[in-house]
Amino acid sequence: EHLPEWNAGAYEDERMETHYEDAYGWLENCNEKFDVIIMDICDPQEAGPGMRLYYQAFYKMVLTKCLNPGGLLVTQSGAGNIATDTFAVIHNTLKSAFDNVVPYVTNVVSFGSDWAWNIAFN
């Protein structure tokens, strides 16, 4: 379960929580705060069901309601590299809500290619 050959025991750590449900609704109704929120979600597609996870209002909600002081939001920001339109939109929208946004690219072994990410924090 949960790709044990790839997760290096991450799911055995009692601090790890995984939720397979509507991310916006879950965070909106959650009364907990977190040190780190990692969102590996679908790419933004106009009129797609995950689109509201890419709006400034969502990022501000995460910052003010869901993250502990000094907490981090990490989000998948498109395939390839940081020189794509998808990445630029996500990066710039994050910058409108957070004081600090750091881009990076890493290889995702299961996809066999590089993916771009952003780490946002205040």
SULMO-V179480 format. One line per field, one symbol per residue. ss: DSSP state (h for helix, s for strand, l for the rest). phi: phi as a letter, one per 30 degrees, with the letter a starting at -180 (. if undefined). burial: 1 if it has 24 or more other C-alpha atoms within 12 Angstrom, else 0. A space follows every 10 residues. Layout:
BEGIN
ss->???
phi->???
burial->???
END
This chain:
BEGIN
ss->lllhhhhllh hhllllllll llhhhhhhhl lllssssssl llllllllll hhhhlhhhhh hhhhhhssss sssssssssl llllhhhhhh hhhhhlllls ssssssssll llssssssss sl
phi->.hhedcchie ddddddbbbc adddddddcd ccbbdbbccc cdddbeiddc eddcceeddd deddcccdei dcccbdbjdj bdcbdededd eddeddccdb bcdabbdced ciadbcbbcc ac
burial->0000000000 0000000000 0011001000 0001011111 1011000000 0111100111 1111011000 1111111110 0100011001 1111101100 1111000000 0000111111 11
END
